[in-house]
Amino acid sequence: MVKKTTACIIMYIFCISLAVPATAELFSETNRYLLNVNATDTSYNSFVLKFHSLPSLYVNDSLPSAFRITFGEERIGLGAKGIIAAEANPDSITPYGCFVGKAQFASPYLDAKVRLNWYTLKQVSHTEPTDVEFERFYSGKVTAISGMFDNDFTLPEAFLTFKYRILNLSIGKEKVRWGPGYKGTLALSGTALTPFYYYHLKLNLMSRVHLSCFLAGYDDDRFYKNEFTGFDTIKSKTGKTSIASLPSRYGVGQRIDIRINDHVQFGIHELCGFYGSNDLTRYANPLQVYYLGYNSGTNEANMMAGCDVNLLFKPFRFYGEFLDDDITIFDDKGNPNKYAFQLGGVYYRNKIIREIGFEYTHVSKYTYGHYSILNRHEYWGEPLAWPWGNDQDVFTLHVQMNPCDNISLLLEADYWIKGKGDLKDEWLVDGRPDLDHAPYWPRSSQKTIECIATVEYQPFTWMSTVFTWKPSVQNKKMHNDLFGYIVLSVPKIY
């Protein structure tokens, strides 16, 4: 729509106009402005990469781990961890365990990484993601054999990266995150289960410009069978299944990141979700603009585009992100404003208080959804973007502290305004309601105030403990959730 496209252009101009003299010190300050590390979910869960900033500035994933073997320029790293966990809410206490195995190979031309998780419980929670659980689980697979305790395997990462000068090509299951946010990002957050990337190309130019593009395959088409009456994609609310199989789902994306100097970074991206092999020839080409292919194709693809910016002024970082869903240059009456944006700032210190941050996120209703069910921006029912879905606003304050070398503290306060919308809602299915004059805040919203208090204690190099208390107030009722983790690692040997 015109108003959203105009907003995008204004933000691009805003980003480009903020070039200022460079300061190298900030880029060497332990990379904290890149990682937004917090004590609850950085070191031990499946989506560590969600705390990275721009792809061109990723902190290298060092070879893990416990055992390192070197053959000339080739290196192999092996590591293992065991996690004992318990998650308690007013209704139940859920204990479980997890074994994490990790292997990594590095050479001048080829890198490889595999991470395997083995759980003693298939599902801890499959509602909305929390900020402190170890990993989200997918329920519905086959059960364990008779006499065997309930368990499951997941493969969060397994990919090869071919390297040649300034070009990297990755193939496999890889965590991909776009955006600078603290609590999550708006296009690709890296928190959902990992799809398979047929290719993920990354090109670095002079350490200032980073180009990337990917083609991913989503093997979750059967997840949507119960919503279909046939291939009439408008009828998305039914409890019956009338078809035996569905076409395969795919996603493509391309992004350019530019670091003007040590103070200003910005990125522009485009995403497209589609299904069926007919559109592969239209969108699998990494050297095109997806929007042009959309106009010449079936018009059933889910098109999204956005931009984000990082402004670094020691000891402050300011950032923002904007996402436009279903790119449209003409505004039809009543069309939904399917967009999201995020603004935030962080103050960094090298003393007991490590960082203080504020963030505001708005995701309008119908964002990420689509009239074609198979083109929702999700994977196995989990959003690929903002982890909590759409139709919501959230204000976040957080403070991270390190009173001593082996103790980390996190204090966080969140104010949620959540509407009743979710990714299954669609403007066409809902009868094309006129949203030109709809209120900004979610309708019929549920307001929640929650706090997160976490302490991480590492008495030994091979042992860490993490405990979290999350009280919340919803509908004038108090709720308490407790989370506890003990992480045992194989002692490091060099």
C-alpha positions as CSV (number, residue, x, y, z in Angstrom):
1,M,0.0,0.0,0.0
2,V,1.1,3.5,-0.7
3,K,1.3,4.6,3.0
4,K,3.4,1.6,3.9
5,T,5.7,1.9,0.9
6,T,6.2,5.5,1.7
7,A,7.1,4.6,5.2
8,C,9.7,2.2,3.9
9,I,11.3,4.8,1.6
10,I,11.4,7.3,4.4
11,M,13.2,4.9,6.7
12,Y,15.7,4.0,4.0
13,I,16.5,7.7,3.5
14,F,16.8,8.1,7.3
15,C,19.3,5.2,7.5
16,I,21.5,6.5,4.7
17,S,21.6,10.1,6.0
18,L,23.1,9.1,9.4
19,A,26.7,8.6,8.4
20,V,29.1,9.9,11.0
21,P,32.8,9.6,11.8
22,A,34.1,6.1,12.6
23,T,35.1,4.9,16.0
24,A,36.8,1.4,16.1
25,E,36.7,1.0,19.9
26,L,33.0,0.0,19.9
27,F,33.6,-2.8,17.5
28,S,36.2,-4.4,19.8
29,E,34.1,-4.1,23.0
30,T,33.5,-7.8,23.5
31,N,30.8,-7.8,20.8
32,R,28.1,-7.2,23.4
33,Y,26.3,-4.7,21.1
34,L,26.0,-7.6,18.6
35,L,24.9,-10.4,20.8
36,N,22.6,-8.9,23.4
37,V,23.5,-11.8,25.6
38,N,21.2,-12.6,28.4
39,A,21.4,-15.2,31.1
40,T,18.3,-17.1,30.3
41,D,18.5,-18.3,26.7
42,T,21.9,-17.7,25.2
43,S,24.2,-20.6,25.9
44,Y,21.9,-23.6,26.3
45,N,19.0,-23.5,23.9
46,S,18.5,-24.1,20.2
47,F,18.3,-20.5,19.0
48,V,21.5,-18.8,20.1
49,L,21.8,-17.1,16.8
50,K,18.6,-15.0,17.5
51,F,20.9,-12.6,19.4
52,H,23.1,-11.8,16.5
53,S,22.9,-8.6,14.6
54,L,23.8,-8.2,11.0
55,P,25.1,-11.3,9.1
56,S,28.2,-9.5,8.0
57,L,29.1,-8.9,11.6
58,Y,28.5,-12.4,13.0
59,V,30.8,-13.4,15.8
60,N,32.6,-16.6,14.5
61,D,31.3,-19.8,16.0
62,S,34.5,-21.1,17.5
63,L,35.1,-24.8,17.4
64,P,33.4,-26.1,20.5
65,S,34.3,-27.6,22.3
66,A,35.7,-30.2,24.5
67,F,38.0,-31.9,22.1
68,R,39.9,-30.2,19.3
69,I,42.0,-32.1,16.7
70,T,44.2,-30.3,14.2
71,F,45.5,-31.6,10.9
72,G,47.4,-28.8,9.3
73,E,44.8,-26.2,8.4
74,E,41.9,-28.6,9.1
75,R,40.4,-28.7,12.6
76,I,37.7,-30.9,14.2
77,G,35.9,-30.0,17.4
78,L,33.6,-32.3,19.4
79,G,31.5,-31.4,22.4
80,A,28.7,-32.8,24.6
81,K,26.4,-31.4,27.3
82,G,23.7,-32.8,29.5
83,I,20.8,-30.8,30.8
84,I,18.6,-31.6,33.7
85,A,15.6,-29.3,33.7
86,A,12.3,-28.6,35.5
87,E,9.5,-26.2,34.4
88,A,6.7,-25.4,36.9
89,N,3.5,-23.5,36.5
90,P,0.3,-23.5,38.7
91,D,-1.0,-26.6,36.9
92,S,2.0,-28.9,36.8
93,I,5.7,-29.5,37.2
94,T,7.5,-30.9,34.2
95,P,10.9,-32.4,34.6
96,Y,12.9,-33.5,31.6
97,G,16.5,-34.1,30.4
98,C,18.4,-33.4,27.3
99,F,21.7,-34.6,25.8
100,V,23.3,-32.2,23.3
101,G,26.0,-33.4,21.0
102,K,27.9,-31.1,18.7
103,A,30.6,-31.6,16.0
104,Q,32.2,-29.1,13.9
105,F,34.8,-29.2,11.1
106,A,36.7,-26.2,9.8
107,S,39.1,-25.8,6.9
108,P,40.1,-23.1,4.4
109,Y,37.5,-24.1,1.9
110,L,34.9,-26.2,3.8
111,D,33.1,-25.9,7.1
112,A,30.6,-28.3,8.6
113,K,28.5,-28.3,11.7
114,V,26.1,-30.8,13.3
115,R,24.1,-30.4,16.5
116,L,21.9,-33.2,17.8
117,N,19.5,-33.0,20.8
118,W,18.1,-36.1,22.4
119,Y,15.2,-35.4,24.8
120,T,13.6,-37.6,27.4
121,L,10.3,-35.8,26.8
122,K,8.7,-35.0,23.4
123,Q,6.8,-32.0,24.5
124,V,7.3,-29.5,27.3
125,S,5.1,-26.8,25.8
126,H,3.5,-26.3,22.4
127,T,1.6,-23.2,23.1
128,E,3.3,-19.8,22.7
129,P,7.0,-19.7,23.3
130,T,8.3,-18.5,26.6
131,D,11.5,-16.5,27.2
132,V,13.1,-19.1,29.4
133,E,12.4,-22.6,28.3
134,F,15.3,-24.6,26.9
135,E,13.7,-25.4,23.6
136,R,10.3,-25.5,22.0
137,F,9.1,-29.0,21.0
138,Y,6.9,-30.3,18.2
139,S,4.3,-32.8,19.2
140,G,2.6,-35.3,16.9
141,K,5.4,-37.6,15.7
142,V,5.4,-41.4,16.3
143,T,5.6,-42.6,19.9
144,A,8.5,-44.5,21.5
145,I,8.5,-48.3,21.3
146,S,6.7,-50.2,24.0
147,G,8.7,-50.2,27.3
148,M,10.9,-47.3,26.3
149,F,10.7,-44.0,28.1
150,D,9.2,-41.1,26.2
151,N,12.0,-39.5,24.1
152,D,12.7,-37.8,20.8
153,F,15.5,-36.5,18.7
154,T,15.9,-33.2,17.0
155,L,18.5,-31.9,14.6
156,P,18.6,-28.1,15.1
157,E,21.6,-27.7,12.9
158,A,23.3,-29.8,10.2
159,F,24.9,-28.0,7.3
160,L,28.0,-27.7,5.0
161,T,29.5,-24.3,4.1
162,F,31.7,-24.0,1.0
163,K,34.1,-21.0,1.1
164,Y,36.0,-19.3,-1.6
165,R,37.4,-15.9,-1.1
166,I,34.5,-13.5,-0.5
167,L,31.8,-16.1,-1.3
168,N,30.1,-18.6,1.1
169,L,27.6,-21.3,0.1
170,S,25.7,-23.2,2.9
171,I,23.5,-26.2,2.3
172,G,21.5,-27.9,5.1
173,K,19.7,-27.0,8.3
174,E,21.0,-23.7,9.5
175,K,19.7,-21.1,11.9
176,V,19.1,-17.8,10.1
177,R,18.2,-14.6,11.8
178,W,17.6,-11.1,10.3
179,G,17.3,-8.0,12.4
180,P,18.7,-6.3,15.4
181,G,16.0,-6.8,18.0
182,Y,16.5,-8.0,21.6
183,K,13.3,-10.0,22.3
184,G,12.9,-11.2,18.7
185,T,12.9,-9.9,15.1
186,L,10.2,-9.3,12.6
187,A,11.2,-11.1,9.4
188,L,13.3,-14.1,10.4
189,S,13.9,-14.6,14.1
190,G,15.7,-18.0,14.1
191,T,13.5,-19.3,16.9
192,A,11.3,-21.8,14.9
193,L,12.4,-25.3,14.0
194,T,15.0,-25.2,11.3
195,P,14.0,-25.9,7.7
196,F,16.3,-27.3,5.0
197,Y,18.2,-24.7,2.9
198,Y,18.9,-25.9,-0.6
199,Y,21.2,-22.9,-0.8
200,H,22.2,-20.0,1.3
201,L,24.6,-17.7,-0.5
202,K,26.6,-15.1,1.4
203,L,28.8,-12.5,-0.3
204,N,31.0,-10.1,1.6
205,L,32.4,-7.0,-0.2
206,M,35.2,-5.0,1.5
207,S,33.8,-5.9,5.0
208,R,31.2,-3.2,4.4
209,V,28.6,-4.8,2.2
210,H,27.0,-8.2,2.8
211,L,24.7,-9.8,0.2
212,S,22.7,-13.0,1.0
213,C,19.9,-15.1,-0.5
214,F,18.4,-18.5,0.2
215,L,15.9,-21.1,-1.0
216,A,14.4,-23.2,1.8
217,G,12.1,-26.2,1.7
218,Y,9.4,-26.7,4.3
219,D,8.4,-30.3,4.8
220,D,5.4,-29.5,7.0
221,D,2.6,-29.5,4.3
222,R,0.7,-32.3,6.1
223,F,0.4,-30.0,9.1
224,Y,-2.3,-28.0,7.2
225,K,-4.5,-30.9,5.9
226,N,-7.2,-30.4,8.5
227,E,-7.8,-26.8,7.4
228,F,-8.7,-27.7,3.8
229,T,-11.9,-28.6,2.1
230,G,-10.0,-29.0,-1.1
231,F,-7.7,-26.6,-3.0
232,D,-10.1,-23.7,-2.3
233,T,-7.6,-21.8,-0.3
234,I,-10.2,-19.2,0.8
235,K,-12.0,-21.7,2.9
236,S,-9.4,-22.0,5.6
237,K,-11.5,-22.8,8.7
238,T,-12.8,-26.4,8.6
239,G,-12.2,-29.5,10.7
240,K,-12.4,-31.9,7.7
241,T,-9.8,-33.4,5.4
242,S,-10.8,-34.1,1.9
243,I,-7.4,-34.4,0.1
244,A,-4.7,-37.0,0.5
245,S,-1.6,-34.8,0.0
246,L,-0.6,-31.2,-0.4
247,P,2.1,-29.6,-2.6
248,S,5.4,-28.8,-1.1
249,R,6.0,-25.5,0.6
250,Y,9.1,-23.2,-0.1
251,G,10.5,-20.0,1.1
252,V,13.0,-17.6,-0.5
253,G,14.8,-14.5,0.8
254,Q,17.4,-12.0,-0.2
255,R,19.0,-9.3,1.8
256,I,21.7,-6.6,1.6
257,D,23.5,-5.2,4.6
258,I,25.6,-2.1,4.5
259,R,27.9,-0.8,7.2
260,I,28.4,2.8,6.3
261,N,31.0,3.2,9.0
262,D,31.5,2.0,12.6
263,H,28.4,3.9,13.7
264,V,25.7,3.1,11.1
265,Q,24.5,-0.2,9.8
266,F,21.3,-0.9,7.8
267,G,19.8,-3.7,5.9
268,I,17.0,-4.2,3.3
269,H,15.4,-7.5,2.6
270,E,12.7,-9.3,0.6
271,L,11.0,-12.6,1.5
272,C,8.5,-14.8,-0.5
273,G,6.6,-17.9,0.6
274,F,5.1,-20.1,-2.1
275,Y,4.1,-23.7,-2.8
276,G,4.3,-26.2,-5.6
277,S,7.1,-26.9,-8.1
278,N,5.6,-24.7,-10.8
279,D,6.8,-21.5,-9.0
280,L,10.3,-22.9,-8.3
281,T,11.5,-21.6,-11.7
282,R,10.1,-18.2,-10.8
283,Y,11.5,-17.7,-7.4
284,A,14.5,-20.1,-7.0
285,N,16.7,-17.7,-9.1
286,P,18.7,-15.7,-6.6
287,L,19.4,-12.9,-9.1
288,Q,16.0,-11.4,-9.3
289,V,13.5,-9.2,-7.5
290,Y,10.7,-11.5,-6.1
291,Y,8.1,-8.8,-6.5
292,L,8.6,-8.8,-10.3
293,G,8.1,-12.6,-10.4
294,Y,5.0,-12.2,-8.3
295,N,3.4,-9.9,-10.8
296,S,4.0,-12.4,-13.6
297,G,3.0,-15.5,-11.7
298,T,-0.1,-16.9,-9.9
299,N,-0.3,-14.0,-7.4
300,E,-0.7,-16.5,-4.6
301,A,2.7,-16.1,-3.1
302,N,3.2,-14.4,0.2
303,M,5.4,-11.4,-0.4
304,M,7.1,-9.4,2.4
305,A,9.8,-6.8,2.5
306,G,11.5,-4.6,5.2
307,C,14.5,-2.8,6.4
308,D,16.3,-2.4,9.7
309,V,19.0,-0.1,11.1
310,N,21.6,-0.2,13.9
311,L,23.1,3.1,15.2
312,L,26.1,2.7,17.4
313,F,27.4,5.5,19.6
314,K,29.5,4.3,22.4
315,P,28.2,3.3,24.9
316,F,24.7,3.4,23.2
317,R,23.0,1.4,20.5
318,F,19.7,2.4,18.9
319,Y,17.9,0.2,16.4
320,G,14.7,-0.1,14.4
321,E,13.0,-2.6,12.1
322,F,10.1,-2.2,9.7
323,L,8.2,-5.1,7.9
324,D,5.6,-4.7,5.2
325,D,3.6,-7.9,4.5
326,D,1.9,-8.5,1.2
327,I,3.6,-5.7,-0.8
328,T,1.0,-3.6,-2.6
329,I,1.5,-0.3,-4.3
330,F,-2.2,0.5,-4.7
331,D,-4.4,1.0,-1.7
332,D,-7.8,-0.7,-2.1
333,K,-10.6,0.4,0.3
334,G,-10.5,-1.6,3.5
335,N,-7.2,-3.5,2.8
336,P,-5.6,-4.5,6.1
337,N,-2.5,-2.7,7.2
338,K,-0.3,-5.8,7.4
339,Y,2.9,-4.4,8.9
340,A,5.2,-4.6,11.9
341,F,7.8,-2.3,13.4
342,Q,10.2,-2.3,16.3
343,L,12.2,0.4,18.0
344,G,14.8,-0.1,20.8
345,G,17.9,1.2,22.5
346,V,20.6,-0.3,24.7
347,Y,23.1,1.3,27.1
348,Y,26.3,-0.8,27.7
349,R,28.7,-0.7,30.6
350,N,31.8,-2.7,31.6
351,K,31.0,-2.7,35.3
352,I,28.5,-4.8,37.4
353,I,25.6,-3.5,35.2
354,R,26.4,-4.8,31.7
355,E,23.5,-3.4,29.8
356,I,20.2,-1.6,30.2
357,G,17.7,-1.8,27.3
358,F,14.3,-0.7,26.2
359,E,12.3,-2.1,23.2
360,Y,8.8,-1.5,21.7
361,T,7.3,-3.9,19.1
362,H,4.0,-3.6,17.2
363,V,2.7,-6.4,15.0
364,S,-0.7,-5.6,13.3
365,K,-3.5,-8.1,12.8
366,Y,-3.2,-10.4,9.8
367,T,0.6,-9.9,9.5
368,Y,2.3,-13.2,8.4
369,G,-1.0,-14.8,7.5
370,H,-2.2,-15.4,4.0
371,Y,-5.4,-16.3,2.1
372,S,-3.5,-19.3,0.8
373,I,-3.0,-21.5,3.9
374,L,0.2,-23.0,2.6
375,N,1.8,-19.6,2.3
376,R,1.6,-18.5,6.0
377,H,5.0,-17.3,7.3
378,E,5.5,-20.3,9.7
379,Y,7.0,-23.7,9.9
380,W,5.3,-26.6,11.7
381,G,2.9,-24.1,13.2
382,E,5.6,-21.9,14.7
383,P,6.1,-18.3,13.3
384,L,9.3,-17.9,11.3
385,A,9.3,-14.2,12.3
386,W,8.2,-12.6,15.6
387,P,7.9,-15.7,17.8
388,W,4.6,-14.7,19.5
389,G,2.6,-14.1,16.3
390,N,0.6,-11.0,15.4
391,D,-2.1,-8.6,16.7
392,Q,0.0,-7.4,19.6
393,D,2.1,-4.7,21.2
394,V,4.9,-5.3,23.7
395,F,7.0,-2.9,25.8
396,T,10.2,-4.4,27.2
397,L,12.7,-3.2,29.8
398,H,15.8,-5.3,30.6
399,V,18.9,-5.1,32.8
400,Q,21.8,-7.5,32.7
401,M,24.3,-7.7,35.5
402,N,27.5,-9.6,36.3
403,P,28.2,-9.1,40.0
404,C,31.2,-11.5,39.7
405,D,32.8,-13.6,37.0
406,N,30.7,-16.7,37.6
407,I,27.3,-15.1,38.3
408,S,25.0,-13.4,35.8
409,L,21.7,-11.8,36.6
410,L,18.8,-10.7,34.3
411,L,15.9,-8.6,35.2
412,E,13.2,-8.0,32.6
413,A,9.7,-6.4,32.6
414,D,7.2,-6.8,29.8
415,Y,3.9,-5.2,29.2
416,W,1.8,-7.1,26.6
417,I,-1.3,-5.9,24.8
418,K,-2.5,-9.0,22.9
419,G,-5.5,-9.1,20.6
420,K,-7.4,-12.2,19.6
421,G,-5.8,-12.5,16.2
422,D,-3.4,-15.2,15.1
423,L,-1.7,-16.4,12.0
424,K,-4.8,-18.4,11.0
425,D,-6.8,-15.3,10.6
426,E,-7.2,-13.9,7.1
427,W,-8.8,-10.7,5.9
428,L,-10.6,-12.3,3.0
429,V,-12.0,-15.1,5.1
430,D,-13.2,-12.6,7.8
431,G,-15.4,-10.9,5.2
432,R,-13.1,-8.1,4.1
433,P,-13.7,-5.8,7.1
434,D,-12.9,-2.1,6.5
435,L,-9.7,-1.5,8.4
436,D,-8.9,1.9,6.9
437,H,-10.0,3.6,10.1
438,A,-9.3,0.7,12.5
439,P,-7.7,1.6,15.9
440,Y,-4.0,1.3,16.3
441,W,-4.1,-0.9,19.4
442,P,-5.4,-4.5,19.2
443,R,-9.2,-4.8,19.7
444,S,-10.6,-6.9,22.6
445,S,-7.1,-7.1,23.9
446,Q,-5.8,-8.9,26.9
447,K,-3.2,-7.0,28.9
448,T,-0.5,-8.8,30.8
449,I,2.3,-7.5,33.0
450,E,5.1,-10.0,33.5
451,C,8.6,-9.9,35.0
452,I,11.5,-12.2,34.5
453,A,14.2,-12.7,37.2
454,T,17.1,-15.0,36.3
455,V,20.3,-16.0,37.9
456,E,23.0,-18.0,36.2
457,Y,25.8,-19.5,38.4
458,Q,28.8,-21.3,37.0
459,P,30.7,-22.9,39.9
460,F,32.9,-24.9,37.6
461,T,33.9,-24.7,33.9
462,W,31.9,-27.9,33.3
463,M,28.8,-27.0,35.3
464,S,26.2,-24.2,35.2
465,T,22.9,-23.7,36.9
466,V,20.1,-21.3,35.7
467,F,17.0,-20.5,37.7
468,T,14.2,-18.2,36.6
469,W,11.1,-16.9,38.3
470,K,8.5,-15.3,36.0
471,P,5.5,-13.7,37.9
472,S,2.8,-12.2,35.8
473,V,-0.6,-10.4,36.3
474,Q,-3.4,-11.2,33.8
475,N,-7.0,-10.3,34.3
476,K,-6.2,-9.2,37.8
477,K,-4.9,-12.7,38.6
478,M,-1.4,-13.5,39.7
479,H,0.5,-16.3,38.0
480,N,3.9,-17.8,38.8
481,D,6.2,-19.8,36.6
482,L,9.5,-21.4,37.7
483,F,12.3,-22.7,35.5
484,G,15.4,-24.5,36.6
485,Y,18.3,-25.9,34.6
486,I,21.5,-27.7,35.5
487,V,24.0,-28.0,32.6
488,L,26.9,-30.4,32.7
489,S,29.6,-30.2,30.0
490,V,32.5,-32.4,29.1
491,P,35.6,-30.7,30.6
492,K,37.5,-28.7,28.1
493,I,40.8,-30.3,27.0
494,Y,43.3,-28.3,24.9
